[in-house]
Amino acid sequence: MQGVLRRIQRRREVLAGFAMILAVASYVTSLLLDFNFVSPYATLQEDLAYLSNHYKNLQISVWAWLLTSIITFLSIPPYLLLFHRRLKIFHYVNAIWLLGAAAGFLMMGLAGIELYQELARGMDSSLQGTDEQVWINLLVQFQDEQFYRRIGSSFIGLFAIGLALTRFKMRRVPIFATVLLIICGPIMIFFNWHDPEHLIRTAAMAGIVIGVATFSVRLINKGLKENRTDSDEKEEATP
Protein backbone atom coordinates (compact mmCIF):
# COMPACT_ATOMS: atom_id res chain seq x y z
CA MET A 1 0.00 0.00 0.00
CA GLN A 2 2.83 2.36 0.88
CA GLY A 3 4.44 1.66 -2.48
CA VAL A 4 1.21 2.44 -4.34
CA LEU A 5 0.77 5.75 -2.51
CA ARG A 6 4.38 6.64 -3.20
CA ARG A 7 4.00 5.94 -6.92
CA ILE A 8 0.85 8.06 -7.02
CA GLN A 9 2.74 10.92 -5.36
CA ARG A 10 5.59 10.60 -7.87
CA ARG A 11 3.12 10.83 -10.74
CA ARG A 12 1.56 13.90 -9.18
CA GLU A 13 5.00 15.49 -8.97
CA VAL A 14 5.62 14.86 -12.65
CA LEU A 15 2.16 16.13 -13.60
CA ALA A 16 2.51 19.29 -11.50
CA GLY A 17 6.00 19.91 -12.87
CA PHE A 18 4.85 19.67 -16.48
CA ALA A 19 1.77 21.82 -15.78
CA MET A 20 3.88 24.58 -14.23
CA ILE A 21 6.48 24.38 -17.00
CA LEU A 22 3.67 24.80 -19.52
CA ALA A 23 2.31 27.80 -17.59
CA VAL A 24 5.77 29.39 -17.48
CA ALA A 25 6.28 28.78 -21.21
CA SER A 26 2.92 30.35 -22.06
CA TYR A 27 3.72 33.37 -19.86
CA VAL A 28 7.08 33.90 -21.55
CA THR A 29 5.47 33.49 -24.99
CA SER A 30 2.84 36.11 -24.13
CA LEU A 31 5.57 38.51 -23.00
CA LEU A 32 7.43 38.00 -26.27
CA LEU A 33 4.25 38.56 -28.31
CA ASP A 34 3.10 41.46 -26.13
CA PHE A 35 2.08 44.59 -28.03
CA ASN A 36 2.49 48.04 -26.49
CA PHE A 37 1.64 50.97 -28.73
CA VAL A 38 2.17 53.75 -26.16
CA SER A 39 5.64 55.29 -26.03
CA PRO A 40 6.84 58.11 -23.75
CA TYR A 41 8.90 59.41 -26.68
CA ALA A 42 6.03 59.76 -29.18
CA THR A 43 3.02 62.02 -29.48
CA LEU A 44 -0.54 60.80 -29.06
CA GLN A 45 -1.13 60.91 -32.80
CA GLU A 46 2.05 58.92 -33.47
CA ASP A 47 1.09 56.27 -30.91
CA LEU A 48 -2.34 55.72 -32.39
CA ALA A 49 -1.08 55.85 -35.96
CA TYR A 50 1.34 53.07 -35.03
CA LEU A 51 -1.54 51.11 -33.47
CA SER A 52 -3.70 51.46 -36.57
CA ASN A 53 -0.85 50.17 -38.75
CA HIS A 54 -0.10 47.18 -36.52
CA TYR A 55 -3.47 46.19 -35.10
CA LYS A 56 -2.96 42.56 -36.17
CA ASN A 57 -0.10 42.37 -33.67
CA LEU A 58 -2.55 43.49 -31.00
CA GLN A 59 -4.87 40.62 -31.91
CA ILE A 60 -2.06 38.07 -31.59
CA SER A 61 -1.05 39.51 -28.22
CA VAL A 62 -4.62 39.37 -26.92
CA TRP A 63 -5.09 35.71 -27.78
CA ALA A 64 -1.69 34.84 -26.31
CA TRP A 65 -2.68 36.36 -22.96
CA LEU A 66 -6.06 34.60 -23.01
CA LEU A 67 -4.28 31.29 -23.60
CA THR A 68 -1.90 32.06 -20.73
CA SER A 69 -4.89 32.70 -18.49
CA ILE A 70 -6.41 29.32 -19.35
CA ILE A 71 -3.14 27.41 -18.89
CA THR A 72 -2.46 29.15 -15.57
CA PHE A 73 -5.93 28.20 -14.36
CA LEU A 74 -5.47 24.58 -15.45
CA SER A 75 -2.17 24.36 -13.54
CA ILE A 76 -3.97 24.92 -10.21
CA PRO A 77 -5.44 21.38 -9.71
CA PRO A 78 -2.07 19.59 -10.22
CA TYR A 79 -0.46 22.05 -7.80
CA LEU A 80 -3.12 21.38 -5.14
CA LEU A 81 -2.84 17.61 -5.61
CA LEU A 82 0.92 17.80 -5.16
CA PHE A 83 0.79 19.40 -1.71
CA HIS A 84 -2.61 18.43 -0.29
CA ARG A 85 -1.17 15.70 1.99
CA ARG A 86 1.84 17.72 3.11
CA LEU A 87 0.53 21.23 3.69
CA LYS A 88 -2.63 22.18 5.55
CA ILE A 89 -3.55 25.65 4.31
CA PHE A 90 -0.54 27.22 2.62
CA HIS A 91 -1.00 25.49 -0.74
CA TYR A 92 -4.56 26.82 -0.93
CA VAL A 93 -3.23 30.35 -0.41
CA ASN A 94 -0.77 29.86 -3.27
CA ALA A 95 -3.57 28.46 -5.42
CA ILE A 96 -5.54 31.66 -4.77
CA TRP A 97 -2.57 33.68 -6.06
CA LEU A 98 -2.50 31.55 -9.22
CA LEU A 99 -6.25 32.01 -9.61
CA GLY A 100 -5.80 35.77 -9.24
CA ALA A 101 -3.10 35.75 -11.93
CA ALA A 102 -5.33 33.76 -14.27
CA ALA A 103 -8.23 36.17 -13.65
CA GLY A 104 -5.99 39.20 -14.21
CA PHE A 105 -4.72 37.86 -17.53
CA LEU A 106 -8.27 36.92 -18.53
CA MET A 107 -9.54 40.45 -17.86
CA MET A 108 -6.50 41.83 -19.65
CA GLY A 109 -7.32 39.70 -22.69
CA LEU A 110 -10.98 40.75 -22.65
CA ALA A 111 -9.97 44.42 -22.41
CA GLY A 112 -7.62 43.82 -25.34
CA ILE A 113 -10.48 42.33 -27.37
CA GLU A 114 -12.57 45.45 -26.74
CA LEU A 115 -9.63 47.61 -27.77
CA TYR A 116 -9.14 45.58 -30.96
CA GLN A 117 -12.84 45.71 -31.84
CA GLU A 118 -12.99 49.46 -31.29
CA LEU A 119 -9.94 49.91 -33.47
CA ALA A 120 -11.30 47.64 -36.21
CA ARG A 121 -14.59 49.56 -36.29
CA GLY A 122 -12.83 52.86 -36.64
CA MET A 123 -10.18 51.86 -39.16
CA ASP A 124 -12.14 53.09 -42.20
CA SER A 125 -13.71 56.17 -40.66
CA SER A 126 -12.82 57.76 -37.37
CA LEU A 127 -9.15 56.87 -37.31
CA GLN A 128 -8.66 58.62 -40.63
CA GLY A 129 -10.29 61.79 -39.38
CA THR A 130 -9.58 64.09 -36.50
CA ASP A 131 -12.06 62.76 -33.94
CA GLU A 132 -10.10 63.14 -30.69
CA GLN A 133 -12.77 61.24 -28.76
CA VAL A 134 -11.87 58.09 -30.67
CA TRP A 135 -8.25 58.43 -29.63
CA ILE A 136 -9.28 59.04 -26.02
CA ASN A 137 -11.53 55.97 -25.98
CA LEU A 138 -8.73 53.80 -27.30
CA LEU A 139 -6.30 55.10 -24.70
CA VAL A 140 -8.81 54.50 -21.90
CA GLN A 141 -9.24 50.91 -23.05
CA PHE A 142 -5.48 50.51 -23.25
CA GLN A 143 -5.15 51.81 -19.68
CA ASP A 144 -7.73 49.25 -18.55
CA GLU A 145 -5.68 46.53 -20.21
CA GLN A 146 -2.54 47.76 -18.47
CA PHE A 147 -4.33 47.83 -15.11
CA TYR A 148 -5.34 44.18 -15.41
CA ARG A 149 -1.79 43.36 -16.52
CA ARG A 150 -0.52 44.82 -13.24
CA ILE A 151 -3.12 42.83 -11.33
CA GLY A 152 -2.12 39.54 -12.98
CA SER A 153 1.61 40.21 -12.66
CA SER A 154 1.23 41.17 -8.99
CA PHE A 155 -0.46 37.86 -8.27
CA ILE A 156 2.45 36.14 -10.03
CA GLY A 157 4.75 37.97 -7.62
CA LEU A 158 2.65 36.82 -4.65
CA PHE A 159 2.76 33.23 -5.91
CA ALA A 160 6.55 33.49 -6.22
CA ILE A 161 6.77 34.58 -2.57
CA GLY A 162 4.42 31.80 -1.48
CA LEU A 163 6.33 29.14 -3.41
CA ALA A 164 9.59 30.33 -1.84
CA LEU A 165 8.09 30.17 1.66
CA THR A 166 7.06 26.58 0.95
CA ARG A 167 10.76 25.79 1.39
CA PHE A 168 10.34 26.25 5.16
CA LYS A 169 7.64 23.56 5.21
CA MET A 170 9.07 21.20 2.60
CA ARG A 171 12.38 20.74 0.86
CA ARG A 172 10.91 20.32 -2.60
CA VAL A 173 11.92 23.85 -3.59
CA PRO A 174 15.64 24.12 -4.50
CA ILE A 175 17.63 26.73 -2.57
CA PHE A 176 18.56 28.53 -5.80
CA ALA A 177 14.91 28.85 -6.78
CA THR A 178 13.95 29.90 -3.24
CA VAL A 179 16.44 32.77 -3.24
CA LEU A 180 15.33 33.97 -6.67
CA LEU A 181 11.63 33.83 -5.82
CA ILE A 182 11.86 35.46 -2.39
CA ILE A 183 13.85 38.38 -3.85
CA CYS A 184 12.15 38.83 -7.21
CA GLY A 185 8.55 38.43 -6.02
CA PRO A 186 8.38 41.62 -3.89
CA ILE A 187 10.45 43.57 -6.42
CA MET A 188 8.06 42.69 -9.22
CA ILE A 189 5.02 43.71 -7.17
CA PHE A 190 6.62 47.03 -6.22
CA PHE A 191 7.67 48.01 -9.74
CA ASN A 192 4.35 46.82 -11.21
CA TRP A 193 2.69 49.82 -9.59
CA HIS A 194 5.52 52.36 -9.40
CA ASP A 195 7.42 51.97 -12.67
CA PRO A 196 6.23 49.09 -14.90
CA GLU A 197 8.75 49.94 -17.63
CA HIS A 198 11.78 49.83 -15.32
CA LEU A 199 14.57 47.42 -16.19
CA ILE A 200 14.58 46.09 -12.62
CA ARG A 201 10.99 44.88 -13.08
CA THR A 202 12.06 43.00 -16.22
CA ALA A 203 14.93 41.43 -14.28
CA ALA A 204 12.56 40.44 -11.46
CA MET A 205 10.19 38.91 -13.98
CA ALA A 206 13.04 36.87 -15.47
CA GLY A 207 14.08 35.77 -11.98
CA ILE A 208 10.58 34.52 -11.20
CA VAL A 209 10.41 32.62 -14.49
CA ILE A 210 13.78 30.97 -13.81
CA GLY A 211 12.83 30.18 -10.21
CA VAL A 212 9.49 28.55 -11.06
CA ALA A 213 11.06 26.68 -13.99
CA THR A 214 13.84 25.37 -11.72
CA PHE A 215 11.27 24.17 -9.19
CA SER A 216 9.23 22.48 -11.94
CA VAL A 217 12.24 20.70 -13.45
CA ARG A 218 13.23 19.50 -9.98
CA LEU A 219 9.74 18.04 -9.50
CA ILE A 220 9.83 16.26 -12.85
CA ASN A 221 13.33 14.85 -12.34
CA LYS A 222 12.61 13.69 -8.80
CA GLY A 223 9.30 12.12 -9.78
CA LEU A 224 10.75 10.26 -12.76
CA LYS A 225 13.84 9.14 -10.86
CA GLU A 226 11.89 7.74 -7.91
CA ASN A 227 9.41 6.10 -10.27
CA ARG A 228 12.29 4.24 -11.91
CA THR A 229 13.67 3.30 -8.50
CA ASP A 230 10.30 1.93 -7.40
CA SER A 231 10.04 -0.09 -10.63
CA ASP A 232 13.53 -1.56 -10.15
CA GLU A 233 12.75 -2.53 -6.55
CA LYS A 234 9.52 -4.18 -7.67
CA GLU A 235 11.36 -6.19 -10.33
CA GLU A 236 14.00 -7.31 -7.82
CA ALA A 237 11.31 -8.40 -5.37
CA THR A 238 9.55 -10.48 -8.03
CA PRO A 239 10.82 -14.10 -7.95
Rosetta silent file (secondary structure, phi, psi, omega in degrees, C-alpha in Angstrom):
SEQUENCE: MQGVLRRIQRRREVLAGFAMILAVASYVTSLLLDFNFVSPYATLQEDLAYLSNHYKNLQISVWAWLLTSIITFLSIPPYLLLFHRRLKIFHYVNAIWLLGAAAGFLMMGLAGIELYQELARGMDSSLQGTDEQVWINLLVQFQDEQFYRRIGSSFIGLFAIGLALTRFKMRRVPIFATVLLIICGPIMIFFNWHDPEHLIRTAAMAGIVIGVATFSVRLINKGLKENRTDSDEKEEATP
SCORE:     score description
SCORE:     0.000 S_00000001
   1 L     0.000  -42.224  178.491    0.000    0.000    0.000 S_00000001
   2 H   -61.008  -39.964  179.754    2.834    2.357    0.877 S_00000001
   3 H   -65.138  -37.820  178.872    4.438    1.658   -2.475 S_00000001
   4 H   -64.819  -46.236  179.524    1.214    2.436   -4.339 S_00000001
   5 H   -62.416  -37.479 -179.932    0.766    5.747   -2.513 S_00000001
   6 H   -67.409  -40.404  177.882    4.376    6.639   -3.203 S_00000001
   7 H   -65.224  -37.992  177.035    4.005    5.937   -6.920 S_00000001
   8 H   -61.996  -42.193  179.380    0.851    8.063   -7.021 S_00000001
   9 H   -64.309  -39.440  178.750    2.738   10.918   -5.362 S_00000001
  10 H   -62.497  -40.948  178.680    5.592   10.602   -7.872 S_00000001
  11 H   -65.916  -37.260  176.691    3.116   10.832  -10.743 S_00000001
  12 H   -64.358  -37.740  177.411    1.564   13.902   -9.183 S_00000001
  13 H   -62.357  -45.265  179.463    4.995   15.493   -8.966 S_00000001
  14 H   -64.056  -44.116  179.811    5.625   14.860  -12.649 S_00000001
  15 H   -62.103  -46.454  179.567    2.160   16.134  -13.603 S_00000001
  16 H   -64.017  -39.329  178.776    2.512   19.293  -11.497 S_00000001
  17 H   -61.998  -46.338  179.169    5.996   19.905  -12.871 S_00000001
  18 H   -66.258  -38.452  179.388    4.853   19.671  -16.482 S_00000001
  19 H   -62.830  -41.896 -179.043    1.769   21.822  -15.775 S_00000001
  20 H   -73.192  -35.573  174.992    3.881   24.580  -14.235 S_00000001
  21 H   -61.355  -42.156  178.913    6.482   24.375  -16.999 S_00000001
  22 H   -64.066  -40.563  178.002    3.671   24.804  -19.523 S_00000001
  23 H   -64.245  -42.120  178.030    2.309   27.802  -17.593 S_00000001
  24 H   -63.367  -43.990 -179.700    5.771   29.388  -17.477 S_00000001
  25 H   -62.488  -40.606  179.686    6.281   28.775  -21.208 S_00000001
  26 H   -67.889  -36.071  178.325    2.922   30.349  -22.061 S_00000001
  27 H   -64.787  -45.592  178.898    3.717   33.367  -19.855 S_00000001
  28 H   -63.993  -41.460  178.210    7.079   33.900  -21.551 S_00000001
  29 H   -60.663  -42.608  178.882    5.465   33.491  -24.991 S_00000001
  30 H   -63.792  -37.927  177.510    2.841   36.114  -24.126 S_00000001
  31 H   -64.727  -39.771 -179.841    5.566   38.506  -23.002 S_00000001
  32 H   -69.046  -33.172 -179.686    7.430   37.999  -26.270 S_00000001
  33 H   -91.447    1.123 -175.198    4.251   38.564  -28.313 S_00000001
  34 L   -61.649  142.963 -176.632    3.101   41.461  -26.135 S_00000001
  35 L  -122.604  117.010  179.026    2.080   44.591  -28.035 S_00000001
  36 L  -122.549  115.236 -175.581    2.489   48.039  -26.487 S_00000001
  37 L  -100.479    1.197 -179.932    1.641   50.972  -28.732 S_00000001
  38 L  -100.918  125.107  179.884    2.165   53.747  -26.165 S_00000001
  39 L  -124.484  137.692  177.691    5.637   55.288  -26.033 S_00000001
  40 L   -69.697  -11.358 -176.831    6.842   58.107  -23.754 S_00000001
  41 L  -102.956    6.874 -178.876    8.900   59.407  -26.678 S_00000001
  42 L  -124.885  158.806  177.170    6.030   59.759  -29.179 S_00000001
  43 L   -79.373  168.314  178.427    3.020   62.016  -29.479 S_00000001
  44 H   -59.115  -44.333 -179.515   -0.541   60.795  -29.057 S_00000001
  45 H   -63.206  -39.123 -179.831   -1.129   60.908  -32.804 S_00000001
  46 H   -67.391  -40.200  178.067    2.047   58.919  -33.472 S_00000001
  47 H   -59.471  -48.584 -175.351    1.087   56.269  -30.908 S_00000001
  48 H   -75.820  -27.790  173.006   -2.340   55.716  -32.389 S_00000001
  49 H   -66.253  -39.870  176.538   -1.081   55.852  -35.960 S_00000001
  50 H   -63.336  -42.003  178.464    1.339   53.075  -35.032 S_00000001
  51 H   -61.209  -44.570 -177.815   -1.535   51.114  -33.473 S_00000001
  52 H   -65.925  -26.202  179.646   -3.705   51.463  -36.571 S_00000001
  53 H   -86.723  -14.026 -176.009   -0.853   50.167  -38.750 S_00000001
  54 L  -131.803   32.874 -174.845   -0.098   47.175  -36.519 S_00000001
  55 H   -67.689  -21.010  176.197   -3.467   46.192  -35.102 S_00000001
  56 H   -64.840  -35.241  176.837   -2.957   42.558  -36.169 S_00000001
  57 H   -63.426  -35.694  176.423   -0.102   42.370  -33.665 S_00000001
  58 H   -62.143  -41.959 -179.916   -2.549   43.491  -31.000 S_00000001
  59 H   -62.062  -43.892  178.726   -4.874   40.619  -31.910 S_00000001
  60 H   -61.654  -43.951  179.792   -2.063   38.068  -31.591 S_00000001
  61 H   -61.259  -42.814 -179.152   -1.051   39.509  -28.222 S_00000001
  62 H   -60.306  -48.015 -177.846   -4.619   39.372  -26.916 S_00000001
  63 H   -68.637  -30.819  176.568   -5.088   35.705  -27.782 S_00000001
  64 H   -64.441  -42.827  179.386   -1.690   34.844  -26.311 S_00000001
  65 H   -69.528  -35.299  176.123   -2.682   36.359  -22.959 S_00000001
  66 H   -64.205  -40.346  177.527   -6.056   34.604  -23.011 S_00000001
  67 H   -64.984  -39.940  176.947   -4.282   31.288  -23.601 S_00000001
  68 H   -61.321  -39.835  177.538   -1.901   32.056  -20.728 S_00000001
  69 H   -60.219  -45.324 -178.835   -4.894   32.698  -18.489 S_00000001
  70 H   -64.968  -45.439 -178.399   -6.413   29.320  -19.351 S_00000001
  71 H   -65.541  -40.191  177.395   -3.144   27.411  -18.887 S_00000001
  72 H   -61.276  -42.601  178.498   -2.462   29.152  -15.567 S_00000001
  73 H   -63.378  -41.845 -178.442   -5.932   28.204  -14.359 S_00000001
  74 H   -70.513  -17.910  178.517   -5.473   24.580  -15.451 S_00000001
  75 L   -79.682  -10.464 -176.924   -2.171   24.360  -13.537 S_00000001
  76 H   -68.320  -49.208 -179.640   -3.967   24.916  -10.212 S_00000001
  77 H   -57.134  -45.512  176.822   -5.444   21.382   -9.713 S_00000001
  78 H   -60.829  -35.822  178.598   -2.075   19.586  -10.222 S_00000001
  79 H   -64.812  -43.557  179.378   -0.461   22.046   -7.802 S_00000001
  80 H   -65.149  -41.040  178.997   -3.122   21.375   -5.143 S_00000001
  81 H   -63.050  -34.358 -177.862   -2.841   17.608   -5.611 S_00000001
  82 H   -63.051  -40.582 -171.166    0.917   17.801   -5.162 S_00000001
  83 H  -108.208   -0.440 -168.640    0.787   19.396   -1.710 S_00000001
  84 L   -66.324  -21.361  178.030   -2.606   18.431   -0.293 S_00000001
  85 L   -92.930  -11.716 -171.955   -1.167   15.701    1.989 S_00000001
  86 L  -112.796  -23.486  177.204    1.842   17.717    3.114 S_00000001
  87 L  -121.839  146.846 -177.345    0.532   21.229    3.691 S_00000001
  88 L   -88.338  -52.284 -173.950   -2.628   22.175    5.551 S_00000001
  89 L  -125.698  -31.981 -167.791   -3.549   25.647    4.309 S_00000001
  90 H   -58.853  -36.928 -178.399   -0.540   27.223    2.615 S_00000001
  91 H   -68.711  -28.079  175.598   -1.000   25.491   -0.744 S_00000001
  92 H   -69.369  -37.275  176.519   -4.559   26.825   -0.928 S_00000001
  93 H   -61.801  -46.042  178.495   -3.233   30.352   -0.413 S_00000001
  94 H   -63.375  -35.654  177.401   -0.766   29.859   -3.266 S_00000001
  95 H   -64.826  -34.997  176.310   -3.571   28.460   -5.419 S_00000001
  96 H   -63.555  -39.698  177.956   -5.545   31.662   -4.770 S_00000001
  97 H   -63.532  -41.409  177.157   -2.573   33.678   -6.060 S_00000001
  98 H   -63.906  -40.276  178.154   -2.500   31.549   -9.215 S_00000001
  99 H   -63.506  -40.007  176.856   -6.246   32.006   -9.612 S_00000001
 100 H   -63.123  -39.793  177.545   -5.799   35.775   -9.245 S_00000001
 101 H   -64.095  -44.231  178.970   -3.096   35.746  -11.927 S_00000001
 102 H   -61.647  -42.029  179.070   -5.329   33.759  -14.274 S_00000001
 103 H   -65.834  -40.619  178.426   -8.228   36.168  -13.647 S_00000001
 104 H   -61.902  -44.370  179.508   -5.989   39.195  -14.210 S_00000001
 105 H   -69.310  -32.336  176.275   -4.716   37.863  -17.527 S_00000001
 106 H   -64.424  -48.146  179.459   -8.268   36.921  -18.528 S_00000001
 107 H   -64.526  -35.201  176.363   -9.544   40.449  -17.858 S_00000001
 108 H   -62.970  -43.933  178.338   -6.504   41.829  -19.655 S_00000001
 109 H   -64.322  -41.069  178.969   -7.320   39.705  -22.691 S_00000001
 110 H   -65.520  -39.530  175.913  -10.978   40.752  -22.647 S_00000001
 111 H   -64.144  -36.549  177.313   -9.970   44.419  -22.415 S_00000001
 112 H   -66.273  -35.849  176.676   -7.624   43.818  -25.340 S_00000001
 113 H   -63.538  -43.195  178.027  -10.481   42.327  -27.374 S_00000001
 114 H   -62.261  -40.843  177.998  -12.568   45.449  -26.743 S_00000001
 115 H   -62.900  -44.129  179.946   -9.628   47.607  -27.773 S_00000001
 116 H   -63.976  -43.166 -179.460   -9.142   45.578  -30.955 S_00000001
 117 H   -64.998  -40.953  177.843  -12.843   45.709  -31.841 S_00000001
 118 H   -63.121  -41.423  179.207  -12.987   49.464  -31.294 S_00000001
 119 H   -66.151  -43.736 -179.443   -9.935   49.912  -33.468 S_00000001
 120 H   -62.851  -38.140  179.174  -11.300   47.639  -36.212 S_00000001
 121 H   -66.925  -32.023 -175.824  -14.592   49.561  -36.289 S_00000001
 122 H   -96.104    0.837 -175.643  -12.831   52.863  -36.642 S_00000001
 123 L   -59.079  -39.977 -173.741  -10.184   51.861  -39.162 S_00000001
 124 L   -92.839   -6.068 -175.725  -12.139   53.088  -42.196 S_00000001
 125 L  -131.710  -80.766 -170.189  -13.712   56.167  -40.660 S_00000001
 126 H   -62.922  -40.683 -175.981  -12.825   57.760  -37.372 S_00000001
 127 H   -67.460  -17.103  178.266   -9.148   56.868  -37.311 S_00000001
 128 H   -92.189   -8.077  179.582   -8.663   58.621  -40.635 S_00000001
 129 L  -101.538 -151.409 -175.818  -10.291   61.792  -39.378 S_00000001
 130 L  -123.476   27.321 -178.677   -9.579   64.086  -36.499 S_00000001
 131 L   -74.064  101.665 -177.461  -12.056   62.759  -33.937 S_00000001
 132 H   -66.503  -27.250 -179.562  -10.102   63.145  -30.692 S_00000001
 133 H   -63.222  -33.624  177.389  -12.770   61.236  -28.759 S_00000001
 134 H   -63.225  -45.154  178.917  -11.875   58.086  -30.674 S_00000001
 135 H   -61.839  -42.610 -178.440   -8.253   58.425  -29.628 S_00000001
 136 H   -63.634  -43.131  179.088   -9.275   59.045  -26.025 S_00000001
 137 H   -60.766  -41.678  179.243  -11.532   55.973  -25.976 S_00000001
 138 H   -64.565  -41.028  179.864   -8.728   53.801  -27.305 S_00000001
 139 H   -67.268  -38.140  177.152   -6.303   55.103  -24.704 S_00000001
 140 H   -62.082  -43.339  178.376   -8.806   54.504  -21.898 S_00000001
 141 H   -65.092  -37.900  177.457   -9.241   50.910  -23.048 S_00000001
 142 H   -64.377  -40.157  177.780   -5.484   50.512  -23.252 S_00000001
 143 H   -64.086  -36.627  175.224   -5.154   51.811  -19.681 S_00000001
 144 H   -61.831  -43.636  178.820   -7.732   49.245  -18.555 S_00000001
 145 H   -60.789  -42.852  179.653   -5.683   46.530  -20.211 S_00000001
 146 H   -66.351  -34.767  178.024   -2.539   47.758  -18.465 S_00000001
 147 H   -62.748  -46.602  179.331   -4.332   47.835  -15.106 S_00000001
 148 H   -68.175  -29.398  174.309   -5.336   44.182  -15.410 S_00000001
 149 H   -61.447  -44.731  179.177   -1.790   43.363  -16.515 S_00000001
 150 H   -63.705  -38.739  177.858   -0.520   44.825  -13.238 S_00000001
 151 H   -60.779  -52.586 -178.859   -3.115   42.827  -11.327 S_00000001
 152 H   -60.899  -43.494 -179.093   -2.117   39.545  -12.982 S_00000001
 153 H   -67.553  -34.475  178.055    1.608   40.207  -12.656 S_00000001
 154 H   -66.069  -38.400  176.147    1.234   41.174   -8.991 S_00000001
 155 H   -66.919  -32.900  173.989   -0.458   37.855   -8.271 S_00000001
 156 H   -62.282  -42.251  176.673    2.446   36.137  -10.029 S_00000001
 157 H   -61.365  -41.740  177.781    4.748   37.969   -7.618 S_00000001
 158 H   -64.486  -39.627  177.498    2.650   36.816   -4.646 S_00000001
 159 H   -64.039  -38.884  178.497    2.757   33.235   -5.912 S_00000001
 160 H   -60.611  -43.301  178.129    6.547   33.488   -6.215 S_00000001
 161 H   -63.411  -45.542 -179.754    6.773   34.583   -2.570 S_00000001
 162 H   -62.406  -40.688  179.419    4.420   31.801   -1.480 S_00000001
 163 H   -65.849  -37.608  177.713    6.327   29.145   -3.408 S_00000001
 164 H   -65.457  -41.088 -179.841    9.589   30.328   -1.843 S_00000001
 165 H   -68.047  -20.412  175.833    8.087   30.174    1.657 S_00000001
 166 H   -59.751  -25.760  179.316    7.063   26.576    0.955 S_00000001
 167 H   -56.331  -32.344 -178.018   10.757   25.795    1.395 S_00000001
 168 H   -76.538  -16.276  177.043   10.341   26.247    5.156 S_00000001
 169 L  -100.413  -33.487 -178.259    7.641   23.557    5.215 S_00000001
 170 L  -139.608  160.450  179.999    9.069   21.198    2.598 S_00000001
 171 L  -105.300   23.636  178.969   12.378   20.740    0.862 S_00000001
 172 L   -72.494  -28.123 -176.605   10.913   20.325   -2.598 S_00000001
 173 L   -86.665  121.129  178.144   11.919   23.854   -3.594 S_00000001
 174 L   -61.070  150.240 -178.541   15.645   24.117   -4.497 S_00000001
 175 H   -60.319  -41.245  179.762   17.627   26.731   -2.568 S_00000001
 176 H   -58.394  -46.598  178.986   18.563   28.531   -5.798 S_00000001
 177 H   -65.737  -38.886  179.570   14.907   28.853   -6.785 S_00000001
 178 H   -59.631  -46.525 -179.442   13.946   29.905   -3.245 S_00000001
 179 H   -62.561  -45.767  179.170   16.436   32.774   -3.236 S_00000001
 180 H   -59.813  -46.939 -174.954   15.330   33.973   -6.666 S_00000001
 181 H   -68.870  -41.129 -176.892   11.627   33.832   -5.817 S_00000001
 182 H   -70.442  -25.401  177.646   11.860   35.465   -2.390 S_00000001
 183 H   -87.252  -47.658 -172.408   13.853   38.377   -3.853 S_00000001
 184 H   -76.088  -27.932  179.943   12.151   38.834   -7.215 S_00000001
 185 H   -58.472  -57.515  179.052    8.550   38.429   -6.016 S_00000001
 186 H   -62.373  -36.411  179.982    8.380   41.617   -3.885 S_00000001
 187 H   -63.097  -42.863 -179.595   10.453   43.570   -6.420 S_00000001
 188 H   -63.813  -42.848  179.184    8.061   42.689   -9.220 S_00000001
 189 H   -61.933  -44.210 -178.496    5.018   43.710   -7.174 S_00000001
 190 H   -61.446  -50.862 -176.110    6.618   47.034   -6.223 S_00000001
 191 H   -74.788  -19.604  173.764    7.668   48.007   -9.743 S_00000001
 192 H   -55.164  -38.304 -172.479    4.349   46.822  -11.210 S_00000001
 193 H  -103.773  -16.957 -177.477    2.687   49.823   -9.593 S_00000001
 194 H  -104.743  -35.789  178.858    5.521   52.359   -9.397 S_00000001
 195 L  -160.110   80.702 -174.685    7.420   51.967  -12.674 S_00000001
 196 L   -62.283  -21.210 -177.747    6.228   49.086  -14.904 S_00000001
 197 L   -92.256    1.377 -175.437    8.745   49.937  -17.632 S_00000001
 198 L   -69.268  144.826 -179.150   11.775   49.832  -15.323 S_00000001
 199 H   -63.309  -31.449  179.780   14.571   47.416  -16.191 S_00000001
 200 H   -63.201  -37.120  177.634   14.576   46.088  -12.620 S_00000001
 201 H   -63.183  -41.512  178.016   10.994   44.876  -13.083 S_00000001
 202 H   -61.780  -41.669  178.394   12.061   42.998  -16.217 S_00000001
 203 H   -64.545  -40.110  178.141   14.933   41.427  -14.285 S_00000001
 204 H   -64.444  -39.719  177.888   12.564   40.437  -11.461 S_00000001
 205 H   -61.219  -44.245  178.629   10.187   38.909  -13.985 S_00000001
 206 H   -63.772  -39.021  178.434   13.042   36.872  -15.465 S_00000001
 207 H   -62.686  -41.084  178.421   14.082   35.770  -11.977 S_00000001
 208 H   -65.025  -43.366  178.904   10.577   34.518  -11.199 S_00000001
 209 H   -59.658  -45.924 -179.719   10.412   32.620  -14.493 S_00000001
 210 H   -65.110  -42.046 -179.233   13.781   30.972  -13.806 S_00000001
 211 H   -63.207  -47.482  179.838   12.831   30.182  -10.212 S_00000001
 212 H   -66.542  -39.468  178.546    9.495   28.551  -11.062 S_00000001
 213 H   -63.617  -40.505  178.135   11.059   26.682  -13.995 S_00000001
 214 H   -62.144  -44.190  177.428   13.837   25.371  -11.723 S_00000001
 215 H   -61.094  -42.336 -177.843   11.272   24.167   -9.189 S_00000001
 216 H   -66.331  -43.667  178.789    9.235   22.484  -11.943 S_00000001
 217 H   -63.618  -39.071  177.291   12.239   20.702  -13.452 S_00000001
 218 H   -60.984  -42.937  178.248   13.226   19.505   -9.983 S_00000001
 219 H   -60.346  -47.165 -177.962    9.742   18.040   -9.499 S_00000001
 220 H   -62.822  -48.160 -178.672    9.834   16.258  -12.851 S_00000001
 221 H   -61.698  -44.481 -178.571   13.332   14.852  -12.345 S_00000001
 222 H   -65.986  -42.602  179.839   12.609   13.688   -8.804 S_00000001
 223 H   -63.410  -44.455 -179.600    9.299   12.120   -9.779 S_00000001
 224 H   -67.917  -40.430 -178.645   10.745   10.261  -12.761 S_00000001
 225 H   -64.084  -46.152 -178.117   13.836    9.139  -10.857 S_00000001
 226 H   -72.126  -28.576  174.008   11.889    7.740   -7.907 S_00000001
 227 H   -63.159  -43.086  178.571    9.406    6.096  -10.270 S_00000001
 228 H   -64.976  -39.995  179.182   12.289    4.241  -11.912 S_00000001
 229 H   -62.876  -43.484  178.001   13.674    3.299   -8.498 S_00000001
 230 H   -61.781  -39.721  179.794   10.300    1.926   -7.400 S_00000001
 231 H   -65.562  -41.303  179.405   10.044   -0.089  -10.626 S_00000001
 232 H   -64.311  -42.045  179.332   13.527   -1.555  -10.148 S_00000001
 233 H   -64.157  -37.535  179.647   12.753   -2.532   -6.553 S_00000001
 234 H   -65.872  -39.775  179.821    9.517   -4.176   -7.669 S_00000001
 235 H   -66.710  -39.276 -179.888   11.356   -6.186  -10.333 S_00000001
 236 H   -67.579  -32.788 -179.302   13.997   -7.312   -7.824 S_00000001
 237 H   -76.780  -17.589 -179.081   11.306   -8.397   -5.368 S_00000001
 238 L   -79.845  122.491 -178.444    9.551  -10.476   -8.032 S_00000001
 239 L   -70.510    0.000    0.000   10.822  -14.096   -7.950 S_00000001
